[in-house]
Amino acid sequence: QVQLVESGGGLVQAGGSLRLSCAASGSGFSAYSMGWYRQAPGKQRELVASITSGGRTNNADSVKGRFTISRQNAKNTVYLQMNSLKPEDTAVYYCNAKRTLARTYDYWGQGTQVTVSS
C-alpha cells in the first residue's frame, strides 16, 4: 500500500517555472515506476513524464525540452521540474506509482492544480 501526496502547484505566468513534488509513504517506493499525469477540464488524463525504478525517463512530446522528472529514493519523493510553462499546460497534475509483479499495483495522488496565465 502506497499513499501519494502532491504539492507545488499554483498560478504562474507563461514562461515561468514550477517544481511539483510527490511524497510517498508506505513500503517499496524504490521498486515502483513513477509518473506524472495531467488532466484539463473536459479532457482525458494524459501521461506527462515517467521514471522507472532504474532511473530511465520518458516524456510526452508536448513537454520534451521543458519538463524534467526525477526521483530521490532516500526521500521517497518524485519531482517534476516544469520550465517555459505555457497556458496549454494548465491542468490538475497527478502523481502515479505503478509496480507489476504477479499482479499490477497502481496508486494515485489527489492532484495539484497548475494554472498558467498568458
C-alpha positions as CSV (number, residue, x, y, z in Angstrom):
1,Q,0.0,0.0,0.0
2,V,1.3,3.4,-1.1
3,Q,-0.1,6.9,-0.3
4,L,0.9,9.8,-2.6
5,V,0.6,13.5,-1.8
6,E,1.4,16.1,-4.5
7,S,2.4,19.6,-3.8
8,G,4.0,22.6,-5.5
9,G,1.1,23.6,-7.9
10,G,-0.1,27.2,-8.2
11,L,-0.5,30.1,-10.5
12,V,2.3,31.2,-12.8
13,Q,2.7,33.4,-15.8
14,A,3.6,31.9,-19.2
15,G,7.4,31.4,-19.5
16,G,7.7,30.8,-15.7
17,S,8.7,27.7,-13.8
18,L,7.2,25.4,-11.1
19,R,8.5,22.3,-9.4
20,L,6.0,19.7,-8.3
21,S,6.7,17.2,-5.6
22,C,5.1,13.9,-4.8
23,A,5.8,12.4,-1.4
24,A,5.1,8.7,-1.0
25,S,4.5,6.8,2.2
26,G,4.3,3.1,2.5
27,S,6.7,0.3,1.5
28,G,8.8,-0.4,-1.5
29,F,9.0,3.1,-3.1
30,S,12.3,2.4,-4.8
31,A,10.8,-0.5,-6.7
32,Y,7.9,1.5,-8.3
33,S,7.9,3.2,-11.6
34,M,6.6,6.8,-11.0
35,G,4.7,9.0,-13.3
36,W,3.2,12.5,-13.6
37,Y,-0.2,12.7,-15.4
38,R,-2.3,15.8,-16.0
39,Q,-6.0,16.3,-16.8
40,A,-7.6,19.5,-18.0
41,P,-11.4,20.1,-17.8
42,G,-13.2,18.1,-20.5
43,K,-10.0,16.3,-21.4
44,Q,-8.8,12.8,-20.7
45,R,-5.9,12.2,-18.3
46,E,-2.6,12.0,-20.1
47,L,0.9,10.9,-19.2
48,V,3.3,13.8,-18.9
49,A,6.5,12.1,-17.8
50,S,7.6,8.8,-16.2
51,I,10.7,7.4,-14.5
52,T,11.4,3.7,-13.8
53,S,12.9,2.3,-10.6
54,G,16.2,2.2,-12.5
55,G,16.0,5.9,-13.5
56,R,15.0,5.7,-17.1
57,T,12.8,8.6,-18.1
58,N,10.3,9.3,-20.7
59,N,8.4,12.5,-21.6
60,A,5.4,13.3,-23.7
61,D,6.2,15.1,-26.9
62,S,4.3,18.2,-25.7
63,V,6.7,18.7,-22.8
64,K,10.0,17.5,-24.2
65,G,12.8,20.0,-23.5
66,R,10.7,21.8,-20.9
67,F,9.8,19.3,-18.1
68,T,12.2,17.0,-16.2
69,I,11.1,14.2,-14.0
70,S,13.5,13.0,-11.2
71,R,13.3,10.9,-8.0
72,Q,15.1,10.8,-4.7
73,N,14.5,7.4,-3.3
74,A,16.1,8.3,0.0
75,K,13.3,10.8,0.5
76,N,10.6,8.7,-1.1
77,T,9.9,11.6,-3.4
78,V,9.5,12.2,-7.1
79,Y,9.7,15.7,-8.7
80,L,8.5,17.3,-11.9
81,Q,10.5,20.4,-12.8
82,M,8.4,22.5,-15.2
83,N,10.1,25.3,-17.2
84,S,8.9,27.5,-20.0
85,L,5.3,27.0,-19.0
86,K,2.6,27.6,-21.5
87,P,-1.2,28.2,-20.9
88,E,-1.8,24.8,-22.5
89,D,0.0,23.2,-19.5
90,T,-2.9,24.3,-17.3
91,A,-4.3,21.2,-15.6
92,V,-4.5,19.2,-12.5
93,Y,-1.3,17.2,-12.2
94,Y,-1.4,13.7,-10.6
95,C,1.3,11.5,-9.2
96,N,1.2,7.8,-10.0
97,A,3.1,4.8,-8.6
98,K,3.0,1.5,-10.5
99,R,4.6,-1.9,-10.0
100,T,3.9,-5.1,-11.8
101,L,4.9,-8.5,-10.4
102,A,2.3,-11.3,-10.2
103,R,-0.3,-8.5,-10.3
104,T,-0.3,-4.8,-11.1
105,Y,-0.2,-2.3,-8.2
106,D,-1.3,1.2,-9.2
107,Y,-1.7,4.1,-6.9
108,W,-2.7,7.8,-7.4
109,G,-2.4,11.0,-5.5
110,Q,-5.3,13.5,-5.3
111,G,-3.6,16.0,-7.6
112,T,-2.3,19.6,-7.5
113,Q,-3.6,22.4,-9.7
114,V,-1.3,24.2,-12.1
115,T,-2.6,27.3,-13.8
116,V,-0.5,29.2,-16.4
117,S,-1.7,32.6,-17.4
118,S,-0.9,34.3,-20.7
